[in-house]
Amino acid sequence: MTSFPKLRRLTATIDGYSMLLVGTVLLASLLPCRGQVADVLAVVTQAAIALLFFLHGAKLSREAIVSGLTAWRLHLLVFASTFVLFPLLGVGLEQGTSWFLSPALAQGLLFLTLLPSTVQSSIAFTAIARGNVPAAVCSASLSNIAGIFLTPMLVALLMGVSGSGGDSLAAMEEIALQLLLPFVVGHLARPLVGGFIGRHKPLVSIVDRGSILLVVYTAFSAAVIEGLWHRVPAWQLVLVIAVCCVLLGVVLVATRTLARRFGFSREDEIAIVFCGSKKSLASGVPMAGVLFPAAQVGALILPVMLFHQLQLLACAVIARRYAGTGQAADA
């Protein structure tokens, strides 16, 4: 009987959005979009992604940037974890898993490690754990902005891929137009639309998550048409989950150890752990669509999707423990 409460807690932790992601993959596997439908969805998806980054820019307040910029040592450590430690681990993972994983999945693991940190979940878990929220807002946001430039450069350097068009500069320009420009326009328009966004958070959430679901559906549709599930057996997915668990565990331990070694406060340590151990599904999926041919995107983003769910599960537990220890210390 004791197993049922544990099962209920587990299902409560796995949010509905994760189930929607799984359902989208199943829909694309059974009913992939083709022909003119795929062309129309590609245009709609690009528009939805531009709107998504516009909203991200509009939600980022200048007060949060100013209040968080003073913690430069914290941001430097998060930056090093996101764009130095993770890629080094990714190179090792690609080499170490290439003998038992398909090339697409091994490359997907490397691509995962080259992405920027998340924004929403990093801030949310830092707040739950009673950490330095302004620093987390600034650090996660700066990571996302830097990732628009650094991720294509790291992909070209470490994966030998220079974009679907074959030109790394053209790929960076395309990412800048699709992601950075809407982000900047949204931030500049914050005085005009900030109040509307604050009053309609559910609508913003629908656009946020719906755009990712569109990208996942179109990407997996193209991959399924090219024979994705014939090339990726189930046992390889299990191995990818195991590798992602190891990767997440190593980075969580490393960020906590480094934060304590460099003498950060408990609040700063929490922000470092949650911002430095995350990888962004919201940024990774659109970037994959720009940097890689459509038929390769489905397999490449599988590790990103799996890691996304694992980091949510693990960080939910860690945030509650941090909060509990903080309450005990206050008492």
Steps between C-alpha positions, in 0.01 A plus 500: 500500500791735565589491133182681393578834671847487348347436158259792544788730598696391194211560259437839662865595441480409130304798371239500228731676256739205505209273415409734213855471368473121506160520332640729229777252425242218477278711271793577271593131498149391401388799290805693375429816303592489131496713188314831511389441859864475605583819308218694668594367845862602442393862443263493799774351717748773408243766584421331834870481593547869418200581721643279776829691512316831473312407818824389669648842429189681620495304828862587589501818712793739508473509879577128510802554274639784712440323832662181379801641316687572823544126563760468224688213667179298511426569134856406402470162672160430342637604161801268543274210594265560206749568222825336621430210738194371315666506152811323633278229646304490174812432293587213731145363485489508122828312477408258777151416375569482127568126519156410640276793393400605151702796364191724516440430871869536586503835322175590675673453836778733390252755365315488834814611685549801270166664579440796736334470838124516556331815628162416653589179683835635626327799656209294633719241671728771642193670650366174645839424655520854647805599297620819334213557257621832343837342422326194355283719276802687371724195462245283318398786272860587412566132428211491253613817324862380480385161377353655185858572394704240688295188421541531118872567549542196725296285260724605211815442707416172674251336265635616166156634412460852367125518460250346262622734231865404548619844615553563871477878457174461311372268774582759768327769295194279463490432874547870571205584275272227634591517870710800600314768302156407643658483847647852470180641350299342780726649766482845341122467482475402867359843605214448254427128541640419845170571674303286256743210543478528877121488489482208254761255624293191399485628141876558498553148635286357218712679237819397680420131517294479183787627284730228634237235433472624140876477450512152653214380278650633177850376590387151591272482197797559269710251698229231496458536124875443471473181711593625850347212698659242273840644585443560875392188694344525847806368682702795371246742647543328838876545471456868411290549815772333709772718344290815559457401866877466540563831323248685717638345818858594416411863426280536811782373721759713320302826526426446870862408576642799311252739662609386845869491409488865386319608816160599360211550738223243524265721295762543226579128505135421429495734200825350369376143534168562325624737228824313430350151467214575258471476122224682315246305297336829395824624340641165393213384281484817283880510471510138386248587231729772369835323537413152369307354206136429581538123474773499770328724753266236645776268618723788611242651735407168663780532760399864558140400572603216732751717688235771533267270690778350713623843610146600601456185710841524666490874566149481647634262765816705558305827529273352768802377695671838480179663622475254787858558614447876475193483723689285750786751507257788559335309783 
